[in-house]
Structure formats: C-alpha cells, structure tokens
Amino acid sequence: MGTTYKKVPSLDNPVNDAKDMAAVLKSLGFEVILKVNASKKTMKNAVREFGQRLQSGDVALFGHSGCVSG
C-alpha cells in the first residue's frame, strides 16, 4: 500500500503525519491506538478496541485519514 495521499499532493506523507500526531497525543498522556496502512478488518478491530477502552468520563479523540482497503 502507498504511503502518500493520492488526491491531495500538499499532504505528502500520511504515515509520518499519523506517527507525529500519535507522539504528541502520547506526550499529553493519551493512550494511542495507531494503525497505518491498515486493512478494513484491522480498522474494524481497532475501532472496536477504541470503543471498549472508553470509560465514563474519558476524553477521547478518533482520527482517520485516507481510505480503508478491503
């Protein structure tokens, strides 16, 4: 799978963007579930895990960039 945005050339490297965002969030004390170039099945599992980790009163952020392959 590619590591560049196909339709938005000004956004050069989504993998590095995701890793940078994950590092910032971790430095702020967030738990991070990072998936890059993930399949549809992997994304479904990650979303499920995200939901299962949430507890009452949590602050949560969900981000996604690009498309999900089959």
N, CA, C and O atoms as a MOPAC input file, in Angstrom:
PM7 MOZYME 1SCF
protein

 N      0.83200 1    -1.17500 1     0.00000 1
 C      0.00000 1     0.00000 1     0.00000 1
 C      0.87400 1     1.23400 1     0.00000 1
 O      1.97400 1     1.22900 1     0.55300 1
 N      0.38800 1     2.28200 1    -0.61600 1
 C      1.15200 1     3.51000 1    -0.70700 1
 C      1.17900 1     4.27800 1     0.59300 1
 O      0.36600 1     4.05600 1     1.49000 1
 N      2.12900 1     5.18500 1     0.67400 1
 C      2.24500 1     5.99700 1     1.88000 1
 C      2.08600 1     7.47700 1     1.56900 1
 O      2.52900 1     8.32000 1     2.34900 1
 N      1.46900 1     7.80400 1     0.45600 1
 C      1.21800 1     9.20500 1     0.13600 1
 C     -0.24100 1     9.38500 1    -0.22600 1
 O     -0.89800 1     8.47000 1    -0.72100 1
 N     -0.73000 1    10.58400 1     0.03200 1
 C     -2.09200 1    10.89900 1    -0.35000 1
 C     -2.15100 1    11.00600 1    -1.86600 1
 O     -1.31800 1    11.69200 1    -2.45900 1
 N     -3.09900 1    10.35500 1    -2.50500 1
 C     -3.19900 1    10.34500 1    -3.96000 1
 C     -3.82800 1    11.61900 1    -4.51100 1
 O     -3.42400 1    12.08300 1    -5.57700 1
 N     -4.80300 1    12.19600 1    -3.81600 1
 C     -5.55600 1    13.31400 1    -4.37400 1
 C     -5.21300 1    14.64900 1    -3.74700 1
 O     -5.71700 1    15.68000 1    -4.19100 1
 N     -4.36200 1    14.66100 1    -2.72100 1
 C     -4.00700 1    15.91400 1    -2.06000 1
 C     -2.48300 1    15.98000 1    -1.97300 1
 O     -1.90300 1    15.60600 1    -0.95400 1
 N     -1.83800 1    16.45100 1    -3.03200 1
 C     -0.37500 1    16.41700 1    -3.06600 1
 C      0.30700 1    17.25800 1    -1.99400 1
 O      1.47200 1    17.01300 1    -1.68200 1
 N     -0.38400 1    18.24700 1    -1.41900 1
 C      0.25500 1    19.06100 1    -0.38800 1
 C      0.41400 1    18.29700 1     0.92600 1
 O      1.15600 1    18.73200 1     1.80600 1
 N     -0.27100 1    17.16800 1     1.06500 1
 C     -0.12500 1    16.30800 1     2.23800 1
 C      0.73200 1    15.12100 1     1.81600 1
 O      0.22300 1    14.12300 1     1.30600 1
 N      2.03000 1    15.24100 1     2.03500 1
 C      2.98400 1    14.32500 1     1.41900 1
 C      3.06700 1    12.93600 1     2.03500 1
 O      3.23900 1    11.95700 1     1.30900 1
 N      2.95000 1    12.82500 1     3.34100 1
 C      3.20300 1    11.52600 1     3.92800 1
 C      2.28800 1    11.24700 1     5.10700 1
 O      2.60200 1    11.63500 1     6.23200 1
 N      1.16600 1    10.58300 1     4.87500 1
 C      0.20300 1    10.33000 1     5.95300 1
 C      0.75500 1     9.45300 1     7.07400 1
 O      0.33600 1     9.59800 1     8.22200 1
 N      1.67900 1     8.55400 1     6.77100 1
 C      2.23400 1     7.69300 1     7.81700 1
 C      3.02000 1     8.54100 1     8.80900 1
 O      2.86100 1     8.38700 1    10.02000 1
 N      3.86600 1     9.43100 1     8.30600 1
 C      4.61700 1    10.31100 1     9.20500 1
 C      3.68000 1    11.23900 1     9.95600 1
 O      3.89200 1    11.49900 1    11.14100 1
 N      2.63700 1    11.74700 1     9.28300 1
 C      1.65800 1    12.60600 1     9.94400 1
 C      1.00800 1    11.85800 1    11.11100 1
 O      0.88600 1    12.40000 1    12.21000 1
 N      0.59900 1    10.63200 1    10.87200 1
 C     -0.05600 1     9.82900 1    11.90500 1
 C      0.89200 1     9.54700 1    13.06600 1
 O      0.49900 1     9.63800 1    14.22900 1
 N      2.12300 1     9.21100 1    12.75500 1
 C      3.11200 1     8.93200 1    13.80200 1
 C      3.40800 1    10.18200 1    14.62300 1
 O      3.53500 1    10.11100 1    15.84500 1
 N      3.51700 1    11.32300 1    13.95300 1
 C      3.75700 1    12.57900 1    14.66600 1
 C      2.59000 1    12.91200 1    15.59200 1
 O      2.79700 1    13.30400 1    16.74000 1
 N      1.36500 1    12.75700 1    15.09400 1
 C      0.18100 1    13.03500 1    15.90900 1
 C      0.11300 1    12.07600 1    17.09700 1
 O     -0.21100 1    12.48700 1    18.21100 1
 N      0.41600 1    10.81000 1    16.86000 1
 C      0.40900 1     9.82600 1    17.94600 1
 C      1.42800 1    10.20000 1    19.01800 1
 O      1.14300 1    10.09000 1    20.21100 1
 N      2.60600 1    10.64000 1    18.60300 1
 C      3.64600 1    11.02800 1    19.56300 1
 C      3.20500 1    12.21900 1    20.41100 1
 O      3.42900 1    12.24300 1    21.62100 1
 N      2.58500 1    13.19400 1    19.77900 1
 C      2.10500 1    14.36600 1    20.51900 1
 C      1.02200 1    13.95200 1    21.51800 1
 O      1.05600 1    14.36100 1    22.67900 1
 N      0.07300 1    13.14900 1    21.06900 1
 C     -1.00100 1    12.71500 1    21.96100 1
 C     -0.45500 1    11.89800 1    23.13000 1
 O     -0.90100 1    12.06800 1    24.26500 1
 N      0.50600 1    11.01300 1    22.86200 1
 C      1.12000 1    10.23200 1    23.94400 1
 C      1.81800 1    11.15700 1    24.93200 1
 O      1.74200 1    10.94500 1    26.14200 1
 N      2.49900 1    12.18700 1    24.42200 1
 C      3.21000 1    13.11600 1    25.31100 1
 C      2.24500 1    13.89700 1    26.19500 1
 O      2.63800 1    14.40300 1    27.24600 1
 N      0.98400 1    13.99800 1    25.77500 1
 C     -0.04700 1    14.67700 1    26.55100 1
 C     -0.79400 1    13.72800 1    27.48400 1
 O     -1.71700 1    14.13700 1    28.18700 1
 N     -0.38800 1    12.45700 1    27.48600 1
 C     -0.97600 1    11.48900 1    28.39900 1
 C     -2.09100 1    10.63200 1    27.82400 1
 O     -2.70900 1     9.85600 1    28.55300 1
 N     -2.36200 1    10.76000 1    26.52000 1
 C     -3.39800 1     9.93600 1    25.90000 1
 C     -2.85900 1     8.53900 1    25.60700 1
 O     -1.68200 1     8.37200 1    25.28600 1
 N     -3.73000 1     7.53800 1    25.72100 1
 C     -3.42200 1     6.20900 1    25.19600 1
 C     -3.69800 1     6.27800 1    23.70300 1
 O     -4.70700 1     6.84700 1    23.28600 1
 N     -2.82300 1     5.71200 1    22.90100 1
 C     -2.97200 1     5.81400 1    21.45100 1
 C     -3.02000 1     4.42500 1    20.83300 1
 O     -2.21900 1     3.55100 1    21.16700 1
 N     -3.97000 1     4.23700 1    19.92700 1
 C     -4.03100 1     3.03300 1    19.10000 1
 C     -3.68200 1     3.49900 1    17.69200 1
 O     -4.52200 1     4.09500 1    17.01700 1
 N     -2.47700 1     3.24300 1    17.24400 1
 C     -2.01000 1     3.71300 1    15.94000 1
 C     -2.01100 1     2.56900 1    14.94000 1
 O     -1.41300 1     1.52000 1    15.18300 1
 N     -2.67100 1     2.77100 1    13.84000 1
 C     -2.67900 1     1.80400 1    12.73500 1
 C     -2.33400 1     2.57300 1    11.47100 1
 O     -2.93100 1     3.61300 1    11.19400 1
 N     -1.38400 1     2.07400 1    10.70900 1
 C     -1.03100 1     2.71200 1     9.43800 1
 C     -1.15900 1     1.69400 1     8.31400 1
 O     -0.83500 1     0.51800 1     8.47600 1
 N     -1.63200 1     2.16600 1     7.18900 1
 C     -1.84500 1     1.29500 1     6.03300 1
 C     -2.62000 1     0.03900 1     6.42000 1
 O     -2.28400 1    -1.06900 1     6.00400 1
 N     -3.65300 1     0.23300 1     7.21700 1
 C     -4.41500 1    -0.88000 1     7.76500 1
 C     -5.48300 1    -1.37900 1     6.79400 1
 O     -6.03300 1    -0.61500 1     6.00100 1
 N     -5.75600 1    -2.65900 1     6.87700 1
 C     -6.83900 1    -3.24800 1     6.09500 1
 C     -8.17500 1    -2.89000 1     6.74900 1
 O     -8.21200 1    -2.38000 1     7.86800 1
 N     -9.25800 1    -3.16200 1     6.04500 1
 C    -10.59000 1    -2.91100 1     6.58700 1
 C    -10.80900 1    -3.71600 1     7.87200 1
 O    -11.36900 1    -3.19500 1     8.83600 1
 N    -10.38300 1    -4.95600 1     7.89400 1
 C    -10.53500 1    -5.81100 1     9.07300 1
 C     -9.74400 1    -5.23900 1    10.25300 1
 O    -10.25000 1    -5.19400 1    11.37400 1
 N     -8.53000 1    -4.81000 1    10.00700 1
 C     -7.70900 1    -4.23000 1    11.06700 1
 C     -8.34200 1    -2.96100 1    11.61600 1
 O     -8.33600 1    -2.73100 1    12.82500 1
 N     -8.89400 1    -2.12900 1    10.71900 1
 C     -9.55100 1    -0.89700 1    11.16300 1
 C    -10.79100 1    -1.20400 1    11.99300 1
 O    -11.03100 1    -0.55600 1    13.01200 1
 N    -11.58200 1    -2.18800 1    11.56700 1
 C    -12.76700 1    -2.56200 1    12.34500 1
 C    -12.36800 1    -3.00600 1    13.75000 1
 O    -13.00100 1    -2.62200 1    14.73300 1
 N    -11.32300 1    -3.80800 1    13.83600 1
 C    -10.84400 1    -4.27000 1    15.14000 1
 C    -10.32900 1    -3.10700 1    15.98500 1
 O    -10.56200 1    -3.06800 1    17.19300 1
 N     -9.63600 1    -2.16800 1    15.36200 1
 C     -9.10800 1    -1.01500 1    16.09400 1
 C    -10.24100 1    -0.13400 1    16.61300 1
 O    -10.17200 1     0.35700 1    17.74000 1
 N    -11.27100 1     0.07000 1    15.81500 1
 C    -12.41600 1     0.87100 1    16.24700 1
 C    -13.13400 1     0.17500 1    17.40600 1
 O    -13.56400 1     0.82100 1    18.36100 1
 N    -13.25400 1    -1.13000 1    17.30800 1
 C    -13.88000 1    -1.90400 1    18.39200 1
 C    -13.05300 1    -1.76400 1    19.67600 1
 O    -13.60700 1    -1.52300 1    20.74900 1
 N    -11.74000 1    -1.91400 1    19.56400 1
 C    -10.85500 1    -1.77600 1    20.71800 1
 C    -10.96800 1    -0.36800 1    21.31800 1
 O    -11.02300 1    -0.20800 1    22.53700 1
 N    -11.00100 1     0.63200 1    20.46300 1
 C    -11.15500 1     2.02400 1    20.90200 1
 C    -12.41000 1     2.16600 1    21.76500 1
 O    -12.36000 1     2.71900 1    22.86400 1
 N    -13.52100 1     1.66700 1    21.26000 1
 C    -14.77600 1     1.75900 1    21.99200 1
 C    -14.75200 1     0.99800 1    23.30900 1
 O    -15.30800 1     1.45900 1    24.30600 1
 N    -14.11700 1    -0.15600 1    23.31700 1
 C    -14.06300 1    -0.97700 1    24.52600 1
 C    -13.19800 1    -0.34200 1    25.61000 1
 O    -13.43200 1    -0.56500 1    26.79800 1
 N    -12.21900 1     0.43400 1    25.21800 1
 C    -11.34200 1     1.07900 1    26.20100 1
 C    -11.99900 1     2.27800 1    26.87800 1
 O    -11.59200 1     2.66700 1    27.97300 1
 N    -12.99800 1     2.86000 1    26.24700 1
 C    -13.61800 1     4.06000 1    26.79600 1
 C    -14.37400 1     3.75300 1    28.08500 1
 O    -15.07200 1     2.74600 1    28.20100 1
 N    -14.21100 1     4.64900 1    29.03800 1
 C    -14.93100 1     4.54700 1    30.29900 1
 C    -15.60900 1     5.88000 1    30.56300 1
 O    -15.22300 1     6.90400 1    29.99900 1
 N    -16.60600 1     5.86500 1    31.40900 1
 C    -17.35000 1     7.06700 1    31.74900 1
 C    -16.39300 1     8.17500 1    32.19100 1
 O    -15.53100 1     7.95800 1    33.04300 1
 N    -16.55100 1     9.34900 1    31.61300 1
 C    -15.72600 1    10.49100 1    31.97600 1
 C    -14.44900 1    10.62600 1    31.16900 1
 O    -13.72400 1    11.60800 1    31.32800 1
 N    -14.15500 1     9.65600 1    30.30100 1
 C    -12.94800 1     9.73800 1    29.47200 1
 C    -13.07400 1    10.84900 1    28.44100 1
 O    -14.16900 1    11.20300 1    28.00400 1
 N    -11.93000 1    11.38100 1    28.07200 1
 C    -11.83000 1    12.27700 1    26.92700 1
 C    -11.20800 1    11.45100 1    25.80900 1
 O    -10.14900 1    10.85000 1    25.99400 1
 N    -11.85700 1    11.41900 1    24.66000 1
 C    -11.38300 1    10.55500 1    23.57600 1
 C    -11.31800 1    11.33200 1    22.25900 1
 O    -12.08800 1    12.26500 1    22.03100 1
 N    -10.39700 1    10.93000 1    21.41600 1
 C    -10.22600 1    11.51900 1    20.09500 1
 C    -10.05300 1    10.38100 1    19.10600 1
 O     -9.24100 1     9.48000 1    19.31500 1
 N    -10.81900 1    10.42800 1    18.03400 1
 C    -10.69200 1     9.43200 1    16.97700 1
 C    -10.31000 1    10.16600 1    15.70000 1
 O    -10.98700 1    11.10900 1    15.29100 1
 N     -9.23100 1     9.73300 1    15.07900 1
 C     -8.82000 1    10.35900 1    13.82500 1
 C     -8.60100 1     9.29600 1    12.75900 1
 O     -8.18300 1     8.17400 1    13.04600 1
 N     -8.89000 1     9.67100 1    11.54600 1
 C     -8.70000 1     8.76800 1    10.41200 1
 C     -8.32400 1     9.59700 1     9.20100 1
 O     -8.86900 1    10.67900 1     8.98600 1
 N     -7.40700 1     9.09700 1     8.42200 1
 C     -7.02400 1     9.78800 1     7.20500 1
 C     -6.88500 1     8.76600 1     6.08700 1
 O     -6.34200 1     7.68200 1     6.29800 1
 N     -7.35600 1     9.09500 1     4.94100 1
 C     -7.23000 1     8.20300 1     3.79700 1
 C     -8.41900 1     7.28000 1     3.67400 1
 O     -9.49100 1     7.54600 1     4.21700 1
 N     -8.21700 1     6.19400 1     2.95400 1
 C     -9.28800 1     5.23300 1     2.73300 1
 C     -8.91000 1     3.92100 1     3.38400 1
 O     -7.75500 1     3.70700 1     3.75300 1
 N     -9.87100 1     3.06300 1     3.51900 1
 C     -9.63600 1     1.74300 1     4.10800 1
 C     -9.78600 1     0.71600 1     2.99400 1
 O    -10.81400 1     0.65800 1     2.31800 1
 N     -8.74900 1    -0.08900 1     2.81500 1
 C     -8.79600 1    -1.11800 1     1.77200 1
 C     -9.47900 1    -2.36500 1     2.28400 1
 O     -9.67700 1    -2.52100 1     3.48900 1
 N     -9.84100 1    -3.25600 1     1.37300 1
 C    -10.54900 1    -4.48600 1     1.72600 1
 C     -9.74000 1    -5.48600 1     2.33800 1
 O    -10.23700 1    -6.56100 1     2.67500 1

